[in-house]
Amino acid sequence: MEKVLLAENLAYNNVLYIGDNARECLKIIEKFTARLRKIENLYTGSFSKNNDDQFPCLQLQQHIQYHFEGGIAIFRFKNEDELPAIVRNECLVACQSLVFEQMLLSSLPTFPLN
């Protein structure tokens, strides 16, 4: 291994995908959504708008919005104040781990199948 990238070296920790392949981008979004579900399961009580019974518990996905522009897919929090900092951090870590997986897979040599 030549070098290791650290999370703090990434300029934007909410970038999910950079490229022009729509199919690959969709796969990344699906992986990120699966990771959001895992985070949601860890912090089930953190997603209600209020403590009133009037507002049911929301899904974490409802706090996330995606932005696509020029081959870049990023996610943002709709209302950051509604999510605890620990949940927001878990989302950023999930995104960064996907970025590292993409970088790792793109750096692996490919061999033709015969």
N, C-alpha and C positions, 0 to 999 in steps of 0.2 A: 504494500500500500504506500503510495507516494505521499499523500497528505490527507489530513482529516479536517473537515470543515466544522467549525463550532457554530452553534445556533446564533450566538451574538454577532457572527460575521455575516449573517444574512441581512441584507438591507431591509427587506420587507418580510415579516414573519406571517403574513396572511396571503401570500401568493401560492396558489394551489398548482397552477400549470402555466407553462410558457411554451407555446408552440402553435402550429396551425392544424393539427390533426384533431378534428372534432370528436372522433371515436375515442381517442386516448384521453382527451379532456373529460369526456363523460365518464370514463372508467375511474379517473381520479376523483371526480365529484362523488361517484357512488362509494368509493372507498372512504372518502371523508365523511359522507353521511353515515356510513356504518360505524365509524369511530365516534361520531357525535352521539349515536344511539348508546354506545358503551359509556360515554361520559354521562349521558342522561340517566342511565341506570345507576351510576355511582352516586349521583347527586339528585335523586328524585325529588326531594323537597324544595329544591332551589328554583323551580321554574314557574311558580304562580306569580301573577301580577300583584295580587293582594292576598292577604290571609283570609279574605271573605270566602264564604262558600259560593258566592255569586260567580266567582271566576274560577273555573276548573284549572287544574295543573296543565300548563302548556308544554309542548315539546320543545326541546332545545332548538330543533330545526326552525321553529317559528321565530327565533331570535337572530337567525342568520340570514343574510342576503348575499347573493352572488353578483359579481360585476364582471362582465366579459368585454374586453376591448383589445383589439390589435394582437390577438393570439395570447392574451394573458387572462387567466381566470383568478380572481381574488375573492375572498369572503370578507364580510364586515358584520359587525354586530349592529342590529337595528337600534336598540336602546341599551347601550352598555351598562347604564346604571341599574337596569333590571336584573342583571346577572351578577352573581358574586365574583369577585376577582379570581378566586381559585378556579371557577368554572371557565371563565374567559381564558385563563392561562392554560388550562387543559386543552381547550380548542386550539390555541396557538401551537402548543406542543404537538397535537395531532397533525396539524398542517405541516409543521417543520419535519416531522417524521416521514410524511409522504414525500416531501421535497428530497430528503436524504435518500429514500428508496428510489426515486426517479433518477437521482444523480448516480447512485450505485449501479442501477440497471443500465444506464446509458454508458457507463464506463467499462462494463464487462465486455470482453471480446465475444464475438459471435462466430460460430462455426457452422459451415454448411452441413445439412443433413444429407447423407448419401445412402 
